[in-house]
């Protein structure tokens, strides 16, 4: 277990190094240069700025400095926001994205497990058909459309009641978080519902369920102790990729609902070609996702006794 | 034993006659693909999706030949116009606009009421058109001037009166002509009296005015709605260019944009998966076939590429490739998608190849003297085709999503090239007032993706070997 953890962590670090290098290469292939947007008014200012950001050194040396700084957890200074460090930007805005992401994951997982087991229990009957239709619909509608429809719904809701039931946009209180996290989690929930349904259908026909029924266990106990606990396992394995889908899907929801999260910041940084912020955010997100997958794998090994980690 | 004892009958060496079975009871032999296609055709959902997809393809390819309106042509008279399914919008032909001196009336004698009362008898001087709206009202005693407001919703119940249009010269001028940026819709005009100190009275008279689109004959010719002004006389109605699905916020025809947008979305949605799955097949089958250290190394590289945060790197690569002036940005997106997406089909194919390599028929074929290339191209790749086909159908909707997402955040195709995603992006800004600008592209994306998903489901079931031979 310990050896496995260490091995996975080392692999993770190498992966992050690869992500950082790929980011560096991609950013250095970008046409134009970071000082192009008229900040370097004269040749002298330009020289000073290049000196300050280390842009006049050879690319390999820049890479070395970049890697050295990264290994110390220093992402550099923003190009467009005066005297703002990328670390500060991430520290300030990532918690917002993370809160939103955690809420949506919780919503998606609970909803997926609930709907998935419901459809399996009512297989080929009305609830199953209705829910599976909604699931296909939720998978087929882009997140920004869901976000827009959600917002439209909130506007109508607020205007029919005559007061603000749920705020349409913004961030701060729990009521602000509700609508965006539901919108963000919807696609993942649909995906998890499908997964839960198929894994539940497999479990329902397993021998140990027949045994439990033959023993005369009450149906509620069979469902909770035997079926649900076993059927949830595949859902947990895909939580890693689901977290990835939700954190990146968060871009749109943050944009539409005007949430000051890191995703929105990244999009803005790209539009302004803020090199350090783009690189910092990409590497940070990449590292986050890599380690989330590792954590999910480790957790899976702990809760499923059949899995031996080596 | 002598040879003389052996009697050989020459007849015994004749080829045997093929004996025909008196009765044959067997199902016709079905190949894997025949069986799969039969099962697919029996799946109503998959077939319905297939019909929708063919319809979409026709809409994309043949559409622009039928509906010959440019996707970038602006119709500034019909901005954000809702869909008009039946008749086209019309405009009334009026006489050229003549200056209007206005109406003056002496206020009735007497002192001004304190506070001032509301204006009475607010009415239209002549029918309201987009050429101008002329308002008249009765004078009040002791009024210094009147202020006229215009609003696009009912200012009743204490809501704002709207845009202050202007003030009359004095209490005797009891009319106002509004020619400011009129569109065919309902306006609410409010008139408020001012007392001698220039203070507005708290009460107002409001008139709702439905405005009719109107042009003079010369204007109609100038805008290209009519050939010549000779046959046009005042009171006639003239047809405006038709926009069956309405127009967007710049007055561009939505139907034409949806067709051209479909070209972008469908092109990327079909070509990118085809490209990266092709690369995946080559890479995966090489890794799976060679095996050993090379396989490990190749798969490690694939794992690295898979670990890259997809959407962030899509954006990074897109800006890295850059978009030159006048380019649509489709090509960089294609390259970025291919660069980032090949590992997943490669892994899939490798897994399949590893499995197939151990199958009995491969060993049999090898014993019969088959060469490696023959094994790969005749046995291995055809046997992975089913899995690859399913992967392809599911890759298409996800690529369409990615394109839409990138265009939505402004990182996709560059204007004026329309794509469904960028149309949604534009539509979302006017979502509250003109929902059709968002609904149409969103519906097209959703229906296409839905059809691909359902078709993929059907295909997966049809190609599943475990389902073989079942109805």
Boltz contact constraints between the chains, C-beta under 6 A:
constraints:
  - contact:
      token1: [A, 15]
      token2: [B, 307]
      max_distance: 6.0
  - contact:
      token1: [A, 18]
      token2: [B, 304]
      max_distance: 6.0
  - contact:
      token1: [A, 19]
      token2: [B, 308]
      max_distance: 6.0
  - contact:
      token1: [A, 26]
      token2: [B, 316]
      max_distance: 6.0
  - contact:
      token1: [A, 26]
      token2: [B, 317]
      max_distance: 6.0
  - contact:
      token1: [A, 26]
      token2: [B, 320]
      max_distance: 6.0
  - contact:
      token1: [A, 29]
      token2: [B, 320]
      max_distance: 6.0
  - contact:
      token1: [A, 30]
      token2: [B, 319]
      max_distance: 6.0
  - contact:
      token1: [A, 30]
      token2: [B, 320]
      max_distance: 6.0
  - contact:
      token1: [A, 31]
      token2: [B, 322]
      max_distance: 6.0
  - contact:
      token1: [A, 140]
      token2: [B, 446]
      max_distance: 6.0
  - contact:
      token1: [A, 140]
      token2: [B, 449]
      max_distance: 6.0
  - contact:
      token1: [A, 140]
      token2: [B, 450]
      max_distance: 6.0
  - contact:
      token1: [A, 140]
      token2: [B, 453]
      max_distance: 6.0
  - contact:
      token1: [A, 141]
      token2: [B, 446]
      max_distance: 6.0
  - contact:
      token1: [A, 142]
      token2: [B, 401]
      max_distance: 6.0
  - contact:
      token1: [A, 142]
      token2: [B, 404]
      max_distance: 6.0
  - contact:
      token1: [A, 142]
      token2: [B, 445]
      max_distance: 6.0
  - contact:
      token1: [A, 144]
      token2: [B, 408]
      max_distance: 6.0
  - contact:
      token1: [A, 145]
      token2: [B, 442]
      max_distance: 6.0
  - contact:
      token1: [A, 148]
      token2: [B, 428]
      max_distance: 6.0
  - contact:
      token1: [A, 148]
      token2: [B, 431]
      max_distance: 6.0
  - contact:
      token1: [A, 248]
      token2: [B, 311]
      max_distance: 6.0
  - contact:
      token1: [A, 267]
      token2: [B, 409]
      max_distance: 6.0
  - contact:
      token1: [A, 270]
      token2: [B, 315]
      max_distance: 6.0
  - contact:
      token1: [A, 282]
      token2: [B, 312]
      max_distance: 6.0
  - contact:
      token1: [A, 285]
      token2: [B, 309]
      max_distance: 6.0
  - contact:
      token1: [A, 285]
      token2: [B, 312]
      max_distance: 6.0
  - contact:
      token1: [A, 286]
      token2: [B, 309]
      max_distance: 6.0
  - contact:
      token1: [A, 289]
      token2: [B, 309]
      max_distance: 6.0
  - contact:
      token1: [A, 290]
      token2: [B, 307]
      max_distance: 6.0
